[in-house]
């Protein structure tokens, strides 16, 4: 079963979700603000990034944009999975 308890410790918990779903990767000022928050204040950056690389196509997660995650997945041969099926696994 997918363990998302780290969400409770994220610095962004409770913030307006729309801030993390940018219209495009070209919103550099918003990306800078989000990245600073992630890298300087978030205690679960590593968990968030790992989750994003495995499951998330959209939004800003773990200090990364959508296009950055696509490049990382390609470079590191990470296959994106559907989060829907992750809830069904019995580990």
C-alpha positions in Angstrom: 0.0 0.0 0.0 1.2 3.5 -0.8 2.5 5.3 2.2 1.9 9.1 2.0 2.3 10.0 5.7 5.2 12.3 4.7 2.5 14.6 3.3 1.6 15.6 6.8 5.2 17.0 7.4 5.5 18.9 4.1 6.0 22.7 4.4 3.4 23.2 1.7 0.6 21.3 3.5 -2.5 23.4 3.5 -1.3 25.8 0.9 -3.4 26.7 -2.2 -2.9 23.8 -4.6 -3.1 26.1 -7.7 0.3 27.6 -6.7 1.9 24.2 -7.6 0.1 23.7 -10.9 1.7 26.3 -13.1 0.4 27.0 -16.5 3.9 26.3 -17.9 7.5 25.8 -16.8 8.2 29.4 -18.0 6.8 31.0 -14.8 10.3 31.5 -13.5 9.5 33.7 -10.6 6.9 31.3 -9.2 9.3 28.4 -9.8 12.0 30.3 -7.9 9.7 30.9 -4.9 8.5 27.3 -4.8 12.0 25.9 -5.2 13.3 28.1 -2.4 10.5 26.9 -0.1 11.3 23.3 -0.9 15.1 23.4 -0.6 15.3 25.7 2.4 12.4 24.7 4.6 10.8 21.4 3.6 11.8 18.3 5.8 10.3 15.9 3.3 11.9 17.1 0.0 13.5 13.7 -0.7 10.3 11.8 -0.2 8.3 14.3 -2.2 10.8 14.1 -5.1 10.8 10.3 -5.1 7.0 10.3 -5.1 6.9 12.8 -8.0 9.4 10.9 -10.1 7.4 7.7 -9.7 3.9 9.0 -10.0 3.4 12.7 -10.9 3.1 14.2 -14.4 1.6 17.5 -13.5 2.6 20.2 -11.1 5.6 21.3 -9.1 6.7 18.5 -6.7 9.9 17.9 -4.7 11.6 21.0 -6.1 11.0 19.9 -9.7 8.9 21.1 -12.6 7.1 18.7 -15.0 9.8 19.0 -17.7 12.6 18.5 -15.2 11.0 15.2 -14.0 10.6 14.1 -17.6 14.4 14.7 -18.1 15.3 12.9 -14.9 13.1 9.9 -15.7 14.7 9.6 -19.1 18.2 10.0 -17.8 17.8 7.7 -14.9 15.5 5.2 -16.6 12.7 5.7 -14.2 9.3 4.5 -15.4 6.3 6.6 -14.3 3.6 4.5 -12.7 -0.1 5.2 -12.2 -0.8 6.2 -8.6 -4.2 4.6 -9.0 -2.7 1.2 -9.0 -0.2 1.9 -6.3 -3.0 2.0 -3.8 -3.9 -1.5 -4.7 -0.5 -3.1 -4.0 -0.1 -5.1 -0.9 3.5 -4.9 0.2 
